[in-house]
Amino acid sequence: MTNGHHSDHPAASGAAAQHSGDTYQRFLTDFFGVIAYGELSAFERMSSDARFSPTLHDRATLGRLAVQEYAHFELITARLSAMGVDPEEAMRPFQASVDAFHDRTRPADWYESLMKSFVTDAISDDFYQAVASRLDAETNSLFQGLKAAEQSGEILLGRLREALADDPRLASRLALWGRRLVGEALTQAQRVLMERAFLGGLLDDQGPDAGSVDAKVKSLTAQLTRNHSKRMSLLGLTA
Amino acid sequence: MTNGHHSDHPAASGAAAQHSGDTYQRFLTDFFGVIAYGELSAFERMSSDARFSPTLHDRATLGRLAVQEYAHFELITARLSAMGVDPEEAMRPFQASVDAFHDRTRPADWYESLMKSFVTDAISDDFYQAVASRLDAETNSLFQGLKAAEQSGEILLGRLREALADDPRLASRLALWGRRLVGEALTQAQRVLMERAFLGGLLDDQGPDAGSVDAKVKSLTAQLTRNHSKRMSLLGLTA
């Protein structure tokens, strides 16, 4: 085998472009796959938990938020199909780790489940937006569209504030729960970043040297943490 | 107090028309209320059970069916709101009995949950269509629209046939389960008919004498049972 036939070799510029296109396609497949599976799981958990809502009004509201997650799931899987990728194949590699995340963060009651949606949906959104902003315009605009459609954060915030006003003892429990959730969510985000091809996509404006990869992950983690702290302040809780 | 001031008195024709309008409004409120709560419950249960699907494909499919139930819930509650009725007030009287129905019919696994949706959604649809066909054109067309949108029966049928072909031992278990479900569903339908103002609406072309009410309930029950038996035949099961 000669260098000329080695598709990783930069001299073969057509092959290299092809390779780079393949790499980007694999990256997008992973990216959409993990998001799609996350949305499907969020849909199922939110709609299951809706049943334990204290009022019919809350049940209907949580149901609507869950349906929104499903609509996002459908948007992302439609994009995968349009790329010629089987959405189930794309989701499968992330199934175990997303399921494990949910197993580690089982809400003890309805308020904890509300808090879990509030905290983890926002961190996921921040994370995916940060990645999408470095991607092609089409992908980026898909994500901006999802963000614009996403009013669930405000609805959850409003409902949690109401619950905290009704029962001040909830505050210490939810503050503790929020810290546990953010820890698990950041660990999960880092695991996804480290294990999959994401990192290349995330850092492709920086070159692949390990120092900058590490710095970039740290900087993203710090940003996610700052945003989380701001959201906790909106609830009157310390992060 | 004189008869002239008693709004139930037929001689006061304006008041009587008003009273009859009020009765019809109360009837529609009950009718939409029980359906809306049934759809909300079906949405929550179907999407919760989706999580236990054997494949990602099944999870996505059941999720889509659940979302369709939620869309029906929203259509019906929008109609209630348009009537000036609080949808939660309209649903509340039916909450205990629908919840009790679900408690009595807990599926033991995913296949029983599929079968439960297949059997009970179809019976509910038949029941509501039978009532709606006797109502005003607007209400009737709302229900015809829901029925046209409802392809979930075919999807559930196809998935159940596939499961039965894969594992013939399922047949006897699902046949037994189907009999239990139809029994509970018919009991539930009769309870709703007897307890609420439905009966007046259902039978308003016949006059309110008790003999005809009883005959009408029996005839409707027989029709629901025949339709159920046909659906079981499509699965190769005896009802």
Contacts between the chains, C-beta under 8 A, distances in Angstrom:
chain1	res1	chain2	res2	distance
A	40	B	56	7.9
A	40	B	59	6.3
A	40	B	60	6.7
A	40	B	63	6.6
A	43	B	47	6.6
A	43	B	63	6.0
A	44	B	47	5.6
A	44	B	48	6.9
A	44	B	50	5.5
A	44	B	51	4.6
A	44	B	59	7.4
A	44	B	63	7.0
A	45	B	51	7.8
A	47	B	43	6.7
A	47	B	44	5.6
A	47	B	47	3.8
A	47	B	48	6.6
A	47	B	66	6.7
A	48	B	44	6.9
A	48	B	47	6.6
A	48	B	48	3.8
A	48	B	51	7.2
A	50	B	44	5.5
A	51	B	44	4.6
A	51	B	45	7.8
A	51	B	48	7.2
A	55	B	88	7.6
A	56	B	37	8.0
A	56	B	40	7.9
A	56	B	88	4.5
A	56	B	91	5.9
A	56	B	92	6.8
A	56	B	95	7.4
A	57	B	88	5.8
A	59	B	40	6.3
A	59	B	44	7.4
A	60	B	40	6.7
A	60	B	73	7.5
A	60	B	77	7.3
A	60	B	87	7.7
A	60	B	88	7.8
A	63	B	40	6.6
A	63	B	43	6.0
A	63	B	44	7.0
A	63	B	70	5.5
A	63	B	73	7.4
A	64	B	70	7.5
A	64	B	74	7.9
A	66	B	47	6.7
A	66	B	70	7.9
A	67	B	67	5.3
A	67	B	70	5.1
A	67	B	71	7.9
A	70	B	63	5.5
A	70	B	64	7.5
A	70	B	66	7.9
A	70	B	67	5.1
A	71	B	67	7.9
A	73	B	60	7.5
A	73	B	63	7.4
A	74	B	64	7.9
A	77	B	60	7.3
A	87	B	60	7.7
A	88	B	55	7.6
A	88	B	56	4.4
A	88	B	57	5.8
A	88	B	60	7.8
A	91	B	56	5.9
A	92	B	56	6.8
A	95	B	56	7.4
